[in-house]
Amino acid sequence: MNPSADHAAADAEAPEQPLPPGLYIVATPIGNLGDLSPRAASVLSRVETIAVEDSRVTAKLLQRIGIRRPMTPYHDHNADKVRPGLIARMASGPVALVSDAGTPLISDPGYKLVRDARAAGIAITTIPGPCAAIAALTLAGLPTDRFFFLGFLPSKEKARAEAIAEVAAIKATLILYESGPRLGATLKALAQGLGDREAAVVREISKTFEESVAAPLPDLAARYADLAPKGEIVVIVGPPGEQAATDPSDAEGLLRVALAHMPAAKAAGEVARATGLNRRDLYARALAIKDAD
């Protein structure tokens, strides 16, 4: 007879203890449902309600792991109305927050719920797990010591170009999300605004047809110009090279791209930040380019 083994078996059969009141931020799979952690499944099985983006999506996950719990829709369109009620429920019982896939709050609604829960003195616990941005970064083969998350770029051409110009000088790997139909236009804009930086398009992470395509931005733009791949997509762009950041001839090309979407003074400021060159000299060059055109 083994007393230790008997004790372990008894622990395994003992019911889990109720969760204390509070907010539980639970990461869910981004592809393979097997990526849901045992702790995440345990928490979801014991909360009083689950705040979800889409109850149909979360219901499939709960069904897969044999759980049935009440769900409350919480998304961009109803968050302000629903949030006070969720805060009140957290004060007396456990409430989970999930997104359709991945870690809540990362390019998904939720930060205001966390902020208001904290202000109300409610306990907040995170159950970490999958995140598409980080998973794609590990697949891209680009520097990981510093990275900057952009979420989704604006859909309109001018606003997108301005957003790219704002981050051109950041000496870090860039991470952004994109959809299949918009991918070609986004890669073209990135190539125009950032040049031939190394980049990667990562999609269907942890699924059967997971794909990671690495190449310079112009090559990726050409590859996906007329191709709208399915699935959720992450684009990873390497940081600017030291040489490119100080080359005046490259700066003129950046000026021309910026001038297509903004006035000379703003274009000069953006390129100055991206290259380290003198803003006044760049402004004079921007005016000369506009006069020549």
C-alpha positions in Angstrom: 0.0 0.0 0.0 1.3 3.4 -1.0 -0.1 6.3 1.3 1.3 9.0 -1.0 -0.4 7.5 -4.0 -3.7 7.3 -2.1 -3.4 10.9 -1.1 -2.7 12.0 -4.6 -5.7 10.1 -5.9 -7.9 11.7 -3.3 -6.7 15.2 -4.3 -7.4 14.5 -7.9 -11.0 13.4 -7.1 -11.7 16.3 -4.7 -13.9 19.1 -6.2 -12.2 22.4 -7.1 -12.6 25.2 -4.6 -14.9 28.1 -5.6 -13.1 31.1 -7.0 -12.9 34.3 -5.0 -14.8 37.3 -6.5 -13.0 39.4 -9.1 -12.1 39.7 -12.7 -10.2 36.8 -14.4 -8.6 37.7 -17.8 -8.4 34.4 -19.6 -6.3 33.8 -22.8 -7.9 31.4 -25.3 -6.5 29.5 -28.3 -5.7 31.4 -31.5 -5.9 28.2 -33.5 -5.4 24.8 -32.1 -7.9 24.3 -29.2 -5.4 22.1 -27.5 -3.5 25.3 -26.6 -6.0 26.1 -23.9 -4.2 25.6 -20.6 -5.6 23.4 -17.8 -5.7 26.4 -15.5 -7.7 28.4 -18.1 -10.2 25.6 -18.4 -10.5 25.3 -14.7 -11.1 29.0 -14.2 -13.7 29.1 -17.0 -15.5 26.2 -15.4 -15.8 28.0 -12.0 -16.7 31.6 -12.9 -20.3 32.8 -12.5 -20.3 34.4 -16.0 -18.0 34.9 -19.0 -17.8 38.3 -20.8 -17.3 37.4 -24.5 -16.9 39.1 -27.8 -19.1 36.6 -29.6 -21.0 34.0 -27.7 -21.1 31.7 -30.7 -17.3 31.6 -30.9 -16.8 31.0 -27.1 -19.6 28.5 -27.0 -17.7 26.2 -29.4 -14.6 26.4 -27.1 -16.7 25.7 -24.0 -18.4 22.7 -25.8 -15.0 21.3 -26.7 -13.9 21.2 -23.1 -17.2 20.1 -21.7 -18.2 23.4 -19.9 -21.5 25.2 -19.8 -21.4 28.7 -18.3 -23.5 31.8 -18.6 -22.1 34.3 -21.2 -22.5 38.1 -21.4 -21.6 39.8 -24.7 -19.0 42.5 -24.2 -17.7 44.3 -27.3 -17.0 47.7 -28.8 -20.7 48.4 -29.5 -22.1 47.7 -26.0 -19.1 48.0 -23.7 -20.1 51.3 -22.1 -23.6 50.0 -21.3 -22.6 46.5 -20.1 -19.5 47.5 -18.1 -21.2 48.8 -14.9 -23.2 45.6 -14.5 -20.1 43.4 -14.9 -18.3 45.5 -12.3 -21.1 45.0 -9.9 -21.1 41.2 -10.5 -17.3 41.1 -9.9 -17.8 42.6 -6.5 -19.7 39.5 -5.3 -18.5 36.7 -7.6 -15.9 35.7 -10.2 -16.3 37.0 -13.8 -14.0 35.9 -16.7 -13.2 38.0 -19.7 -12.2 36.3 -23.0 -11.8 37.4 -26.6 -12.7 35.4 -29.6 -9.1 34.2 -29.8 -5.8 35.0 -28.0 -5.2 37.3 -25.0 -7.9 39.8 -24.2 -7.2 43.5 -24.5 -4.5 42.9 -27.2 -6.2 44.7 -30.1 -9.5 43.7 -28.5 -11.9 45.4 -26.1 -11.2 45.2 -22.4 -8.8 47.7 -21.0 -11.6 50.0 -19.7 -13.1 47.0 -17.9 -9.8 46.4 -16.2 -9.3 50.1 -15.4 -12.8 50.4 -13.9 -12.4 47.2 -12.0 -9.2 48.4 -10.5 -10.7 51.7 -9.6 -13.5 49.8 -7.8 -11.0 47.9 -5.7 -11.8 44.6 -7.4 -9.2 41.8 -7.6 -7.8 41.2 -11.1 -6.1 38.0 -12.1 -4.6 37.1 -15.5 -4.5 33.6 -16.8 -1.8 33.9 -19.6 -1.7 32.0 -22.8 -1.7 32.4 -26.6 -1.1 35.8 -28.2 -0.9 36.0 -32.0 1.5 39.0 -32.0 4.0 37.2 -29.8 3.6 33.8 -31.6 4.2 35.5 -35.0 7.3 37.3 -33.6 8.8 33.9 -32.7 8.2 32.6 -36.2 9.5 35.6 -38.2 13.2 35.3 -37.6 13.5 39.1 -36.9 15.0 40.9 -33.9 13.0 40.3 -30.7 14.9 42.4 -28.2 12.7 45.4 -28.9 9.3 45.4 -30.6 6.4 47.8 -31.2 2.8 46.6 -31.6 0.6 48.7 -34.0 -2.6 46.6 -34.0 -4.5 47.3 -37.2 -3.4 50.2 -39.5 -6.1 52.7 -40.7 -8.0 51.5 -43.8 -7.8 54.8 -45.7 -4.7 55.3 -47.8 -3.7 58.7 -46.4 -4.2 57.9 -42.8 -2.4 54.6 -43.3 0.6 56.3 -44.8 0.7 58.9 -42.0 0.6 56.1 -39.4 3.5 54.3 -41.1 5.5 57.6 -41.3 5.0 58.1 -37.5 6.7 54.8 -36.7 9.4 54.8 -39.4 12.1 56.0 -37.0 11.4 53.6 -34.2 14.4 51.3 -33.8 12.4 48.2 -33.1 10.6 45.4 -34.9 7.1 46.4 -35.8 4.1 44.0 -35.3 0.7 44.6 -36.9 -2.5 42.7 -37.6 -4.2 42.6 -41.0 -7.0 40.9 -42.8 -6.6 39.0 -46.1 -8.5 41.5 -48.3 -6.4 44.4 -47.0 -3.0 42.7 -46.9 -1.8 43.7 -50.4 -2.5 47.4 -49.9 -0.9 47.4 -46.5 2.3 45.7 -47.7 2.5 48.2 -50.6 2.2 51.1 -48.2 4.7 49.6 -45.8 7.2 49.1 -48.7 6.7 52.7 -49.8 7.1 54.1 -46.3 9.8 51.9 -44.9 11.8 50.7 -47.9 13.2 47.3 -48.3 13.2 46.2 -44.7 13.1 42.5 -43.9 9.6 41.4 -43.0 7.3 38.4 -42.6 3.7 37.5 -43.2 2.5 35.0 -40.7 -1.0 33.4 -40.7 -3.1 30.5 -39.5 -0.9 30.2 -36.4 -1.1 26.8 -34.7 -3.5 25.6 -37.3 -3.1 22.9 -40.0 -2.0 25.4 -42.7 0.2 27.6 -40.6 2.4 29.7 -42.9 5.3 32.1 -42.4 6.7 33.9 -45.4 9.8 36.0 -44.9 11.2 38.4 -47.5 12.0 42.2 -48.0 8.8 44.3 -47.9 8.8 45.0 -51.7 8.9 41.3 -52.5 6.1 40.6 -50.0 4.0 43.4 -51.5 4.5 41.9 -55.0 3.6 38.4 -53.7 0.3 39.5 -52.1 -0.6 42.2 -54.5 -3.4 40.1 -56.1 -3.7 37.5 -53.3 -6.0 37.7 -50.3 -5.0 34.8 -48.1 -7.6 33.4 -45.6 -7.2 33.4 -41.9 -5.9 35.9 -39.3 -2.7 37.5 -40.4 0.2 39.1 -38.5 2.8 41.2 -40.3 6.3 41.5 -38.8 8.7 44.3 -40.0 12.3 44.4 -39.0 13.8 47.6 -37.5 15.5 50.2 -39.7 19.1 49.6 -40.6 21.7 52.0 -39.3 22.9 52.9 -42.8 19.5 53.7 -44.1 18.8 56.0 -41.2 21.6 58.4 -42.2 21.7 58.3 -46.0 20.6 61.6 -47.5 19.6 60.0 -50.8 17.3 57.6 -49.0 15.9 60.6 -47.2 14.8 62.2 -50.5 12.9 59.1 -51.3 11.2 59.2 -47.9 10.4 62.8 -48.5 8.7 62.1 -51.8 6.5 59.4 -50.1 5.6 61.7 -47.3 4.8 64.6 -49.5 2.2 62.5 -51.3 0.1 62.5 -48.1 1.1 65.6 -46.0 2.4 69.2 -46.3 6.1 70.0 -46.6 6.6 71.0 -43.0 5.1 67.8 -41.6 6.9 65.7 -44.1 10.2 67.2 -43.2 9.5 66.6 -39.5 8.6 62.9 -40.1 11.7 62.3 -42.3 13.9 64.1 -39.8 12.8 61.7 -37.1 13.3 58.8 -39.4 16.8 59.7 -40.6 18.4 61.9 -38.0 19.0 64.6 -40.6 18.5 68.3 -40.1 14.8 69.2 -40.3 15.4 72.7 -41.7 17.5 71.2 -44.6 14.8 68.6 -45.2 12.1 71.3 -45.3 14.0 73.2 -47.9 14.5 70.1 -50.0 10.7 69.3 -49.6 9.8 72.7 -51.0 12.2 72.2 -53.9 10.6 68.8 -54.7 7.1 70.3 -54.6 8.3 73.2 -56.9 9.9 70.8 -59.3 6.8 68.6 -59.5 
